[in-house]
Amino acid sequence: MSDEPADELLAATHRALCRHGYADLTLRHIAAESDRSKATIHYHYHGKDELFAAFLDYLYERYTEAASSVDGTPGRERLHSLLELVLDDGAHAGPGFGTALLEVRAQAPYDETVRHHLRRFDEFLVDRLEAVVEDGIECGEFDDAVDPGRAAKRLATLVEGARARGVVADRPADERYRAVEEYVELLSTDGARSAATEAGR
């Protein structure tokens, strides 16, 4: 059974993060986004760090459920659907969320808890991309010269760069997607051998 007050606080954290960003996020801001008091937050969590760790778990659960439910014909269609989902990176969640996530990622070198949580996101994405590419090879959609593991790591790196550029350079979602799509094209053409080789460098 879900813990309704705790769930509400996680949703409020989401809203407060969109509104204030990570650097300026406070328990007061989170309380203001819910009908709970700061005392209630302290009852469930021992401060902002513990609450934010729980929030990252909350995001991870939503992210993995959404990515795991991506459907479509094995190969290009399923890979396109997955890439559209991960390149969105919370843009659907409200103005400011993409920027806030970039702020969170910037803390990873200095905060082991943040680094641990973000590593989980990265490992899941690489594993999921690898499985989708493998399916595409098996059904003949992608060239069998492609190494699924290397291609998945390359795609994950391109996704991360496209996300950051989308926030820093204010690039639209369709442009971010096209940048990654250029590599996907190589997986299903004669250029696949070159892409597989380059992905391993």
Backbone as JSON Lines, residues from 0, in Angstrom:
{"i":0,"aa":"M","n":[0.85,-1.2,0.0],"ca":[0.0,0.0,0.0],"c":[0.88,1.24,0.0]}
{"i":1,"aa":"S","n":[0.53,2.23,-0.79],"ca":[1.34,3.44,-0.87],"c":[1.15,4.29,0.37]}
{"i":2,"aa":"D","n":[2.16,5.06,0.7],"ca":[2.13,6.01,1.81],"c":[1.68,7.33,1.23]}
{"i":3,"aa":"E","n":[0.39,7.67,1.4],"ca":[-0.18,8.83,0.72],"c":[0.53,10.14,1.04]}
{"i":4,"aa":"P","n":[0.79,10.46,2.33],"ca":[1.51,11.72,2.6],"c":[2.89,11.76,1.95]}
{"i":5,"aa":"A","n":[3.63,10.63,2.02],"ca":[4.96,10.6,1.43],"c":[4.88,10.75,-0.09]}
{"i":6,"aa":"D","n":[3.92,10.07,-0.71],"ca":[3.74,10.19,-2.15],"c":[3.41,11.62,-2.55]}
{"i":7,"aa":"E","n":[2.58,12.27,-1.74],"ca":[2.22,13.66,-2.03],"c":[3.44,14.57,-1.92]}
{"i":8,"aa":"L","n":[4.32,14.29,-0.95],"ca":[5.51,15.1,-0.79],"c":[6.48,14.91,-1.97]}
{"i":9,"aa":"L","n":[6.54,13.71,-2.52],"ca":[7.39,13.47,-3.68],"c":[6.85,14.21,-4.9]}
{"i":10,"aa":"A","n":[5.54,14.2,-5.07],"ca":[4.93,14.95,-6.16],"c":[5.15,16.45,-5.96]}
{"i":11,"aa":"A","n":[5.08,16.91,-4.71],"ca":[5.32,18.32,-4.41],"c":[6.78,18.69,-4.67]}
{"i":12,"aa":"T","n":[7.69,17.76,-4.39],"ca":[9.1,17.99,-4.68],"c":[9.3,18.19,-6.18]}
{"i":13,"aa":"H","n":[8.6,17.39,-6.96],"ca":[8.65,17.51,-8.42],"c":[8.22,18.92,-8.85]}
{"i":14,"aa":"R","n":[7.11,19.39,-8.32],"ca":[6.61,20.71,-8.69],"c":[7.55,21.81,-8.23]}
{"i":15,"aa":"A","n":[8.09,21.67,-7.01],"ca":[9.0,22.69,-6.47],"c":[10.3,22.73,-7.27]}
{"i":16,"aa":"L","n":[10.76,21.56,-7.71],"ca":[11.98,21.5,-8.51],"c":[11.79,22.23,-9.84]}
{"i":17,"aa":"C","n":[10.63,22.04,-10.46],"ca":[10.34,22.75,-11.7],"c":[10.31,24.27,-11.49]}
{"i":18,"aa":"R","n":[9.76,24.68,-10.36],"ca":[9.57,26.11,-10.1],"c":[10.86,26.82,-9.65]}
{"i":19,"aa":"H","n":[11.65,26.13,-8.81],"ca":[12.78,26.81,-8.17],"c":[14.15,26.3,-8.61]}
{"i":20,"aa":"G","n":[14.21,25.14,-9.27],"ca":[15.5,24.56,-9.6],"c":[16.11,23.85,-8.41]}
{"i":21,"aa":"Y","n":[17.15,23.09,-8.67],"ca":[17.76,22.29,-7.6],"c":[18.52,23.15,-6.6]}
{"i":22,"aa":"A","n":[19.31,24.1,-7.08],"ca":[20.18,24.87,-6.19],"c":[19.39,25.65,-5.15]}
{"i":23,"aa":"D","n":[18.22,26.16,-5.52],"ca":[17.43,26.99,-4.61],"c":[16.31,26.23,-3.91]}
{"i":24,"aa":"L","n":[16.25,24.92,-4.13],"ca":[15.16,24.13,-3.56],"c":[15.28,24.03,-2.04]}
{"i":25,"aa":"T","n":[14.19,24.32,-1.32],"ca":[14.18,24.22,0.13],"c":[12.96,23.42,0.57]}
{"i":26,"aa":"L","n":[12.99,22.97,1.81],"ca":[11.83,22.27,2.36],"c":[10.61,23.18,2.41]}
{"i":27,"aa":"R","n":[10.85,24.47,2.63],"ca":[9.73,25.42,2.64],"c":[9.05,25.46,1.28]}
{"i":28,"aa":"H","n":[9.86,25.45,0.22],"ca":[9.29,25.44,-1.13],"c":[8.46,24.18,-1.37]}
{"i":29,"aa":"I","n":[8.97,23.05,-0.91],"ca":[8.25,21.78,-1.1],"c":[6.96,21.79,-0.31]}
{"i":30,"aa":"A","n":[7.01,22.26,0.92],"ca":[5.79,22.32,1.74],"c":[4.76,23.23,1.08]}
{"i":31,"aa":"A","n":[5.23,24.33,0.47],"ca":[4.31,25.27,-0.17],"c":[3.61,24.66,-1.38]}
{"i":32,"aa":"E","n":[4.23,23.63,-1.99],"ca":[3.63,22.97,-3.15],"c":[2.67,21.85,-2.76]}
{"i":33,"aa":"S","n":[2.53,21.63,-1.46],"ca":[1.62,20.6,-0.97],"c":[0.74,21.2,0.12]}
{"i":34,"aa":"D","n":[-0.13,20.38,0.69],"ca":[-0.93,20.88,1.81],"c":[-0.36,20.34,3.13]}
{"i":35,"aa":"R","n":[0.92,19.97,3.08],"ca":[1.61,19.45,4.26],"c":[2.55,20.51,4.83]}
{"i":36,"aa":"S","n":[2.88,20.39,6.09],"ca":[3.78,21.35,6.74],"c":[5.21,20.83,6.69]}
{"i":37,"aa":"K","n":[6.16,21.71,7.04],"ca":[7.54,21.28,7.13],"c":[7.7,20.2,8.19]}
{"i":38,"aa":"A","n":[6.88,20.27,9.23],"ca":[6.93,19.25,10.29],"c":[6.58,17.87,9.71]}
{"i":39,"aa":"T","n":[5.62,17.85,8.78],"ca":[5.26,16.58,8.15],"c":[6.41,16.05,7.32]}
{"i":40,"aa":"I","n":[7.09,16.94,6.64],"ca":[8.25,16.52,5.84],"c":[9.3,15.89,6.76]}
{"i":41,"aa":"H","n":[9.58,16.53,7.88],"ca":[10.58,16.02,8.82],"c":[10.13,14.71,9.45]}
{"i":42,"aa":"Y","n":[8.83,14.5,9.55],"ca":[8.32,13.23,10.08],"c":[8.67,12.07,9.15]}
{"i":43,"aa":"H","n":[8.59,12.33,7.85],"ca":[8.84,11.28,6.86],"c":[10.3,11.2,6.43]}
{"i":44,"aa":"Y","n":[10.99,12.33,6.45],"ca":[12.36,12.38,5.94],"c":[13.24,13.21,6.87]}
{"i":45,"aa":"H","n":[14.48,12.75,7.05],"ca":[15.42,13.48,7.89],"c":[16.15,14.52,7.06]}
{"i":46,"aa":"G","n":[15.42,15.52,6.63],"ca":[16.02,16.62,5.91],"c":[15.91,16.52,4.4]}
{"i":47,"aa":"K","n":[16.4,17.57,3.75],"ca":[16.28,17.7,2.3],"c":[17.01,16.6,1.55]}
{"i":48,"aa":"D","n":[18.2,16.2,2.04],"ca":[18.98,15.2,1.32],"c":[18.25,13.86,1.25]}
{"i":49,"aa":"E","n":[17.67,13.44,2.35],"ca":[16.94,12.17,2.37],"c":[15.69,12.25,1.5]}
{"i":50,"aa":"L","n":[15.0,13.38,1.57],"ca":[13.81,13.56,0.73],"c":[14.2,13.54,-0.74]}
{"i":51,"aa":"F","n":[15.31,14.18,-1.09],"ca":[15.68,14.23,-2.49],"c":[16.14,12.86,-2.99]}
{"i":52,"aa":"A","n":[16.77,12.08,-2.14],"ca":[17.14,10.71,-2.52],"c":[15.87,9.89,-2.8]}
{"i":53,"aa":"A","n":[14.86,10.07,-1.96],"ca":[13.59,9.37,-2.18],"c":[12.94,9.85,-3.47]}
{"i":54,"aa":"F","n":[13.09,11.15,-3.77],"ca":[12.52,11.69,-5.0],"c":[13.2,11.08,-6.23]}
{"i":55,"aa":"L","n":[14.52,10.9,-6.17],"ca":[15.23,10.28,-7.29],"c":[14.78,8.83,-7.48]}
{"i":56,"aa":"D","n":[14.5,8.14,-6.37],"ca":[13.94,6.79,-6.49],"c":[12.56,6.84,-7.16]}
{"i":57,"aa":"Y","n":[11.79,7.83,-6.8],"ca":[10.44,8.03,-7.37],"c":[10.55,8.28,-8.88]}
{"i":58,"aa":"L","n":[11.49,9.14,-9.27],"ca":[11.69,9.39,-10.69],"c":[12.16,8.14,-11.42]}
{"i":59,"aa":"Y","n":[13.06,7.4,-10.79],"ca":[13.6,6.19,-11.41],"c":[12.48,5.18,-11.67]}
{"i":60,"aa":"E","n":[11.61,5.01,-10.71],"ca":[10.5,4.08,-10.87],"c":[9.6,4.48,-12.04]}
{"i":61,"aa":"R","n":[9.28,5.77,-12.12],"ca":[8.44,6.25,-13.22],"c":[9.15,6.11,-14.56]}
{"i":62,"aa":"Y","n":[10.43,6.43,-14.57],"ca":[11.24,6.38,-15.79],"c":[11.35,4.95,-16.32]}
{"i":63,"aa":"T","n":[11.67,4.01,-15.44],"ca":[11.84,2.63,-15.88],"c":[10.52,2.0,-16.3]}
{"i":64,"aa":"E","n":[9.44,2.35,-15.62],"ca":[8.13,1.83,-16.03],"c":[7.78,2.32,-17.43]}
{"i":65,"aa":"A","n":[8.0,3.61,-17.67],"ca":[7.66,4.18,-18.97],"c":[8.54,3.58,-20.07]}
{"i":66,"aa":"A","n":[9.85,3.48,-19.81],"ca":[10.76,2.95,-20.82],"c":[10.5,1.47,-21.09]}
{"i":67,"aa":"S","n":[10.13,0.73,-20.06],"ca":[9.88,-0.7,-20.23],"c":[8.59,-0.97,-20.98]}
{"i":68,"aa":"S","n":[7.69,0.0,-20.98],"ca":[6.39,-0.19,-21.63],"c":[6.38,0.29,-23.08]}
{"i":69,"aa":"V","n":[7.53,0.82,-23.56],"ca":[7.61,1.28,-24.95],"c":[7.34,0.1,-25.88]}
{"i":70,"aa":"D","n":[6.42,0.31,-26.8],"ca":[6.08,-0.78,-27.72],"c":[6.37,-0.38,-29.16]}
{"i":71,"aa":"G","n":[5.85,-1.15,-30.07],"ca":[6.12,-0.92,-31.48],"c":[6.81,-2.13,-32.07]}
{"i":72,"aa":"T","n":[6.89,-2.15,-33.38],"ca":[7.56,-3.24,-34.07],"c":[9.03,-3.28,-33.68]}
{"i":73,"aa":"P","n":[9.57,-4.47,-33.37],"ca":[10.99,-4.54,-33.01],"c":[11.87,-3.92,-34.08]}
{"i":74,"aa":"G","n":[12.88,-3.18,-33.64],"ca":[13.78,-2.53,-34.58],"c":[13.63,-1.03,-34.51]}
{"i":75,"aa":"R","n":[13.58,-0.4,-35.67],"ca":[13.58,1.05,-35.74],"c":[12.4,1.68,-35.0]}
{"i":76,"aa":"E","n":[11.21,1.12,-35.18],"ca":[10.03,1.74,-34.57],"c":[10.14,1.75,-33.05]}
{"i":77,"aa":"R","n":[10.55,0.62,-32.48],"ca":[10.67,0.57,-31.02],"c":[11.82,1.46,-30.54]}
{"i":78,"aa":"L","n":[12.92,1.49,-31.28],"ca":[14.04,2.35,-30.89],"c":[13.65,3.82,-30.97]}
{"i":79,"aa":"H","n":[12.92,4.2,-32.02],"ca":[12.44,5.58,-32.13],"c":[11.57,5.96,-30.93]}
{"i":80,"aa":"S","n":[10.67,5.06,-30.55],"ca":[9.77,5.35,-29.43],"c":[10.55,5.53,-28.14]}
{"i":81,"aa":"L","n":[11.54,4.67,-27.93],"ca":[12.35,4.76,-26.71],"c":[13.16,6.05,-26.69]}
{"i":82,"aa":"L","n":[13.75,6.41,-27.84],"ca":[14.56,7.63,-27.9],"c":[13.7,8.87,-27.71]}
{"i":83,"aa":"E","n":[12.5,8.89,-28.26],"ca":[11.6,10.03,-28.05],"c":[11.3,10.19,-26.56]}
{"i":84,"aa":"L","n":[11.09,9.06,-25.88],"ca":[10.78,9.12,-24.45],"c":[11.95,9.68,-23.66]}
{"i":85,"aa":"V","n":[13.15,9.14,-23.88],"ca":[14.28,9.56,-23.04],"c":[14.79,10.95,-23.42]}
{"i":86,"aa":"L","n":[14.62,11.35,-24.67],"ca":[15.06,12.7,-25.06],"c":[14.12,13.77,-24.54]}
{"i":87,"aa":"D","n":[12.89,13.39,-24.26],"ca":[11.95,14.33,-23.66],"c":[12.47,14.76,-22.29]}
{"i":88,"aa":"D","n":[13.01,13.78,-21.52],"ca":[13.71,14.05,-20.26],"c":[12.91,14.93,-19.3]}
{"i":89,"aa":"G","n":[11.62,14.69,-19.23],"ca":[10.82,15.43,-18.27],"c":[10.25,16.72,-18.79]}
{"i":90,"aa":"A","n":[10.44,17.02,-20.09],"ca":[9.91,18.27,-20.62],"c":[8.4,18.35,-20.44]}
{"i":91,"aa":"H","n":[7.75,17.17,-20.48],"ca":[6.3,17.12,-20.29],"c":[5.91,17.45,-18.86]}
{"i":92,"aa":"A","n":[6.91,17.4,-17.94],"ca":[6.61,17.57,-16.52],"c":[6.39,19.03,-16.14]}
{"i":93,"aa":"G","n":[6.78,19.93,-16.99],"ca":[6.56,21.33,-16.69],"c":[7.79,22.18,-16.95]}
{"i":94,"aa":"P","n":[7.59,23.48,-17.16],"ca":[8.71,24.39,-17.42],"c":[9.74,24.33,-16.3]}
{"i":95,"aa":"G","n":[10.99,24.29,-16.66],"ca":[12.05,24.32,-15.67],"c":[12.56,22.96,-15.24]}
{"i":96,"aa":"F","n":[11.86,21.88,-15.57],"ca":[12.28,20.58,-15.07],"c":[13.59,20.13,-15.72]}
{"i":97,"aa":"G","n":[13.72,20.34,-17.04],"ca":[14.95,19.96,-17.72],"c":[16.15,20.68,-17.15]}
{"i":98,"aa":"T","n":[15.99,21.98,-16.87],"ca":[17.07,22.76,-16.27],"c":[17.42,22.24,-14.88]}
{"i":99,"aa":"A","n":[16.39,21.92,-14.11],"ca":[16.61,21.4,-12.76],"c":[17.36,20.08,-12.8]}
{"i":100,"aa":"L","n":[17.02,19.22,-13.75],"ca":[17.72,17.95,-13.87],"c":[19.18,18.15,-14.25]}
{"i":101,"aa":"L","n":[19.45,19.14,-15.09],"ca":[20.84,19.44,-15.44],"c":[21.59,19.9,-14.2]}
{"i":102,"aa":"E","n":[20.95,20.68,-13.34],"ca":[21.56,21.1,-12.09],"c":[21.88,19.9,-11.21]}
{"i":103,"aa":"V","n":[20.94,18.95,-11.17],"ca":[21.14,17.74,-10.37],"c":[22.35,16.97,-10.89]}
{"i":104,"aa":"R","n":[22.43,16.81,-12.2],"ca":[23.55,16.07,-12.79],"c":[24.89,16.74,-12.49]}
{"i":105,"aa":"A","n":[24.88,18.07,-12.39],"ca":[26.12,18.79,-12.09],"c":[26.62,18.49,-10.68]}
{"i":106,"aa":"Q","n":[25.74,17.97,-9.8],"ca":[26.15,17.66,-8.43],"c":[26.81,16.29,-8.32]}
{"i":107,"aa":"A","n":[26.68,15.47,-9.35],"ca":[27.15,14.09,-9.28],"c":[28.63,13.95,-8.89]}
{"i":108,"aa":"P","n":[29.53,14.78,-9.42],"ca":[30.94,14.61,-9.04],"c":[31.21,14.87,-7.56]}
{"i":109,"aa":"Y","n":[30.3,15.57,-6.89],"ca":[30.54,15.99,-5.51],"c":[29.63,15.28,-4.5]}
{"i":110,"aa":"D","n":[28.64,14.57,-4.98],"ca":[27.65,13.97,-4.09],"c":[27.48,12.5,-4.46]}
{"i":111,"aa":"E","n":[27.92,11.62,-3.58],"ca":[27.88,10.18,-3.87],"c":[26.45,9.68,-4.03]}
{"i":112,"aa":"T","n":[25.52,10.22,-3.23],"ca":[24.13,9.78,-3.33],"c":[23.55,10.12,-4.69]}
{"i":113,"aa":"V","n":[23.76,11.35,-5.14],"ca":[23.28,11.76,-6.47],"c":[23.96,10.92,-7.54]}
{"i":114,"aa":"R","n":[25.27,10.72,-7.4],"ca":[26.01,9.93,-8.39],"c":[25.47,8.51,-8.47]}
{"i":115,"aa":"H","n":[25.18,7.91,-7.33],"ca":[24.64,6.55,-7.3],"c":[23.3,6.48,-8.03]}
{"i":116,"aa":"H","n":[22.44,7.43,-7.77],"ca":[21.11,7.41,-8.39],"c":[21.2,7.65,-9.9]}
{"i":117,"aa":"L","n":[22.02,8.59,-10.31],"ca":[22.15,8.87,-11.74],"c":[22.8,7.7,-12.48]}
{"i":118,"aa":"R","n":[23.71,6.99,-11.8],"ca":[24.32,5.81,-12.41],"c":[23.26,4.75,-12.7]}
{"i":119,"aa":"R","n":[22.29,4.63,-11.81],"ca":[21.21,3.66,-12.03],"c":[20.42,4.01,-13.3]}
{"i":120,"aa":"F","n":[20.13,5.3,-13.47],"ca":[19.43,5.74,-14.69],"c":[20.25,5.38,-15.93]}
{"i":121,"aa":"D","n":[21.54,5.67,-15.88],"ca":[22.41,5.42,-17.04],"c":[22.5,3.94,-17.35]}
{"i":122,"aa":"E","n":[22.69,3.12,-16.33],"ca":[22.82,1.68,-16.56],"c":[21.53,1.09,-17.11]}
{"i":123,"aa":"F","n":[20.4,1.56,-16.59],"ca":[19.12,1.08,-17.11],"c":[18.96,1.46,-18.58]}
{"i":124,"aa":"L","n":[19.28,2.72,-18.92],"ca":[19.11,3.17,-20.29],"c":[19.99,2.36,-21.24]}
{"i":125,"aa":"V","n":[21.26,2.15,-20.88],"ca":[22.15,1.38,-21.74],"c":[21.63,-0.04,-21.92]}
{"i":126,"aa":"D","n":[21.19,-0.67,-20.82],"ca":[20.66,-2.03,-20.92],"c":[19.43,-2.09,-21.81]}
{"i":127,"aa":"R","n":[18.56,-1.1,-21.66],"ca":[17.32,-1.08,-22.44],"c":[17.62,-0.85,-23.92]}
{"i":128,"aa":"L","n":[18.5,0.09,-24.21],"ca":[18.88,0.35,-25.59],"c":[19.53,-0.88,-26.22]}
{"i":129,"aa":"E","n":[20.39,-1.55,-25.46],"ca":[21.05,-2.74,-25.98],"c":[20.03,-3.82,-26.34]}
{"i":130,"aa":"A","n":[19.04,-4.01,-25.48],"ca":[18.01,-5.02,-25.75],"c":[17.21,-4.67,-27.01]}
{"i":131,"aa":"V","n":[16.89,-3.4,-27.18],"ca":[16.12,-2.98,-28.35],"c":[16.95,-3.15,-29.63]}
{"i":132,"aa":"V","n":[18.24,-2.8,-29.57],"ca":[19.1,-2.97,-30.74],"c":[19.26,-4.46,-31.06]}
{"i":133,"aa":"E","n":[19.42,-5.29,-30.04],"ca":[19.52,-6.74,-30.26],"c":[18.28,-7.27,-30.96]}
{"i":134,"aa":"D","n":[17.11,-6.84,-30.51],"ca":[15.86,-7.26,-31.14],"c":[15.82,-6.83,-32.61]}
{"i":135,"aa":"G","n":[16.31,-5.61,-32.86],"ca":[16.32,-5.1,-34.22],"c":[17.23,-5.89,-35.13]}
{"i":136,"aa":"I","n":[18.36,-6.35,-34.58],"ca":[19.27,-7.18,-35.38],"c":[18.63,-8.53,-35.68]}
{"i":137,"aa":"E","n":[18.01,-9.12,-34.66],"ca":[17.38,-10.43,-34.83],"c":[16.27,-10.42,-35.86]}
{"i":138,"aa":"C","n":[15.54,-9.32,-35.95],"ca":[14.43,-9.27,-36.91],"c":[14.87,-8.69,-38.26]}
{"i":139,"aa":"G","n":[16.17,-8.41,-38.41],"ca":[16.68,-7.95,-39.69],"c":[16.54,-6.46,-39.95]}
{"i":140,"aa":"E","n":[16.13,-5.69,-38.95],"ca":[15.98,-4.25,-39.11],"c":[17.33,-3.53,-39.05]}
{"i":141,"aa":"F","n":[18.27,-4.08,-38.27],"ca":[19.59,-3.49,-38.13],"c":[20.64,-4.46,-38.65]}
{"i":142,"aa":"D","n":[21.72,-3.89,-39.15],"ca":[22.82,-4.68,-39.71],"c":[23.42,-5.57,-38.62]}
{"i":143,"aa":"D","n":[23.71,-6.83,-38.95],"ca":[24.25,-7.74,-37.95],"c":[25.72,-7.48,-37.64]}
{"i":144,"aa":"A","n":[26.32,-6.49,-38.33],"ca":[27.68,-6.08,-37.98],"c":[27.7,-5.18,-36.75]}
{"i":145,"aa":"V","n":[26.54,-4.69,-36.36],"ca":[26.46,-3.79,-35.2],"c":[26.67,-4.57,-33.91]}
{"i":146,"aa":"D","n":[27.5,-4.03,-33.03],"ca":[27.68,-4.57,-31.68],"c":[26.63,-3.89,-30.79]}
{"i":147,"aa":"P","n":[25.62,-4.62,-30.31],"ca":[24.54,-3.98,-29.54],"c":[25.02,-3.21,-28.31]}
{"i":148,"aa":"G","n":[26.0,-3.77,-27.59],"ca":[26.48,-3.1,-26.39],"c":[27.16,-1.78,-26.71]}
{"i":149,"aa":"R","n":[28.0,-1.78,-27.73],"ca":[28.69,-0.55,-28.11],"c":[27.72,0.48,-28.67]}
{"i":150,"aa":"A","n":[26.79,0.0,-29.49],"ca":[25.8,0.93,-30.05],"c":[24.96,1.55,-28.93]}
{"i":151,"aa":"A","n":[24.59,0.75,-27.93],"ca":[23.77,1.26,-26.82],"c":[24.53,2.34,-26.04]}
{"i":152,"aa":"K","n":[25.81,2.1,-25.79],"ca":[26.61,3.1,-25.06],"c":[26.75,4.38,-25.88]}
{"i":153,"aa":"R","n":[26.93,4.23,-27.17],"ca":[27.04,5.41,-28.04],"c":[25.73,6.2,-28.04]}
{"i":154,"aa":"L","n":[24.63,5.49,-28.16],"ca":[23.32,6.16,-28.16],"c":[23.08,6.87,-26.83]}
{"i":155,"aa":"A","n":[23.43,6.21,-25.71],"ca":[23.24,6.83,-24.4],"c":[24.06,8.1,-24.27]}
{"i":156,"aa":"T","n":[25.28,8.09,-24.81],"ca":[26.14,9.28,-24.78],"c":[25.54,10.4,-25.63]}
{"i":157,"aa":"L","n":[25.03,10.03,-26.81],"ca":[24.39,11.03,-27.67],"c":[23.15,11.62,-27.01]}
{"i":158,"aa":"V","n":[22.37,10.77,-26.35],"ca":[21.17,11.23,-25.65],"c":[21.55,12.24,-24.56]}
{"i":159,"aa":"E","n":[22.58,11.89,-23.77],"ca":[23.0,12.78,-22.69],"c":[23.45,14.13,-23.23]}
{"i":160,"aa":"G","n":[24.23,14.11,-24.32],"ca":[24.68,15.37,-24.91],"c":[23.53,16.18,-25.48]}
{"i":161,"aa":"A","n":[22.58,15.5,-26.12],"ca":[21.43,16.19,-26.7],"c":[20.57,16.82,-25.61]}
{"i":162,"aa":"R","n":[20.42,16.12,-24.48],"ca":[19.65,16.68,-23.36],"c":[20.31,17.96,-22.85]}
{"i":163,"aa":"A","n":[21.61,17.89,-22.6],"ca":[22.32,19.05,-22.07],"c":[22.27,20.21,-23.06]}
{"i":164,"aa":"R","n":[22.47,19.93,-24.34],"ca":[22.44,21.0,-25.34],"c":[21.04,21.6,-25.43]}
{"i":165,"aa":"G","n":[20.03,20.78,-25.25],"ca":[18.67,21.29,-25.29],"c":[18.42,22.35,-24.24]}
{"i":166,"aa":"V","n":[19.02,22.15,-23.05],"ca":[18.85,23.11,-21.96],"c":[19.79,24.3,-22.13]}
{"i":167,"aa":"V","n":[21.08,24.02,-22.34],"ca":[22.09,25.08,-22.38],"c":[21.91,25.98,-23.59]}
{"i":168,"aa":"A","n":[21.68,25.36,-24.77],"ca":[21.56,26.14,-26.0],"c":[20.11,26.36,-26.41]}
{"i":169,"aa":"D","n":[19.17,25.91,-25.56],"ca":[17.75,26.1,-25.82],"c":[17.34,25.56,-27.2]}
{"i":170,"aa":"R","n":[17.79,24.31,-27.47],"ca":[17.46,23.7,-28.75],"c":[16.14,22.95,-28.64]}
{"i":171,"aa":"P","n":[15.28,23.02,-29.67],"ca":[13.98,22.36,-29.63],"c":[14.11,20.84,-29.63]}
{"i":172,"aa":"A","n":[13.06,20.17,-29.17],"ca":[13.08,18.71,-29.04],"c":[13.33,18.02,-30.37]}
{"i":173,"aa":"D","n":[12.74,18.55,-31.46],"ca":[12.91,17.87,-32.75],"c":[14.35,17.94,-33.22]}
{"i":174,"aa":"E","n":[15.07,19.01,-32.9],"ca":[16.48,19.11,-33.28],"c":[17.31,18.13,-32.48]}
{"i":175,"aa":"R","n":[17.02,18.0,-31.17],"ca":[17.74,17.04,-30.34],"c":[17.53,15.63,-30.88]}
{"i":176,"aa":"Y","n":[16.31,15.34,-31.27],"ca":[16.0,14.01,-31.77],"c":[16.73,13.73,-33.08]}
{"i":177,"aa":"R","n":[16.78,14.71,-33.97],"ca":[17.45,14.52,-35.27],"c":[18.93,14.2,-35.09]}
{"i":178,"aa":"A","n":[19.55,14.83,-34.1],"ca":[20.98,14.6,-33.86],"c":[21.24,13.14,-33.51]}
{"i":179,"aa":"V","n":[20.36,12.54,-32.73],"ca":[20.52,11.14,-32.35],"c":[20.08,10.23,-33.49]}
{"i":180,"aa":"E","n":[19.07,10.65,-34.22],"ca":[18.53,9.86,-35.32],"c":[19.57,9.62,-36.41]}
{"i":181,"aa":"E","n":[20.5,10.55,-36.59],"ca":[21.54,10.36,-37.6],"c":[22.36,9.1,-37.32]}
{"i":182,"aa":"Y","n":[22.6,8.82,-36.05],"ca":[23.33,7.6,-35.7],"c":[22.45,6.37,-35.91]}
{"i":183,"aa":"V","n":[21.18,6.48,-35.57],"ca":[20.26,5.35,-35.77],"c":[20.23,4.95,-37.23]}
{"i":184,"aa":"E","n":[20.28,5.93,-38.13],"ca":[20.27,5.64,-39.56],"c":[21.44,4.74,-39.94]}
{"i":185,"aa":"L","n":[22.58,4.94,-39.3],"ca":[23.76,4.15,-39.61],"c":[23.6,2.69,-39.21]}
{"i":186,"aa":"L","n":[22.77,2.44,-38.22],"ca":[22.59,1.06,-37.76],"c":[21.88,0.19,-38.79]}
{"i":187,"aa":"S","n":[21.11,0.81,-39.66],"ca":[20.3,0.03,-40.59],"c":[20.7,0.24,-42.05]}
{"i":188,"aa":"T","n":[21.94,0.73,-42.27],"ca":[22.44,0.94,-43.63],"c":[23.81,0.32,-43.75]}
{"i":189,"aa":"D","n":[24.43,0.5,-44.91],"ca":[25.79,-0.01,-45.11],"c":[26.79,0.68,-44.21]}
{"i":190,"aa":"G","n":[26.39,1.8,-43.64],"ca":[27.28,2.51,-42.72],"c":[27.35,1.88,-41.35]}
{"i":191,"aa":"A","n":[26.6,0.81,-41.13],"ca":[26.57,0.19,-39.81],"c":[27.94,-0.28,-39.36]}
{"i":192,"aa":"R","n":[28.75,-0.81,-40.25],"ca":[30.06,-1.29,-39.86],"c":[30.93,-0.15,-39.35]}
{"i":193,"aa":"S","n":[30.83,1.01,-40.01],"ca":[31.58,2.17,-39.56],"c":[31.06,2.65,-38.2]}
{"i":194,"aa":"A","n":[29.73,2.64,-38.03],"ca":[29.14,3.09,-36.77],"c":[29.55,2.17,-35.63]}
{"i":195,"aa":"A","n":[29.55,0.86,-35.9],"ca":[29.92,-0.09,-34.85],"c":[31.37,0.1,-34.45]}
{"i":196,"aa":"T","n":[32.24,0.34,-35.42],"ca":[33.66,0.55,-35.15],"c":[33.86,1.83,-34.35]}
{"i":197,"aa":"E","n":[33.18,2.9,-34.78],"ca":[33.32,4.19,-34.09],"c":[32.77,4.12,-32.69]}
{"i":198,"aa":"A","n":[31.69,3.37,-32.47],"ca":[31.09,3.27,-31.15],"c":[32.05,2.62,-30.16]}
{"i":199,"aa":"G","n":[32.99,1.81,-30.65],"ca":[33.91,1.14,-29.75],"c":[35.13,1.96,-29.39]}
{"i":200,"aa":"R","n":[35.28,3.12,-29.98],"ca":[36.46,3.94,-29.7],"c":[36.33,4.68,-28.37]}
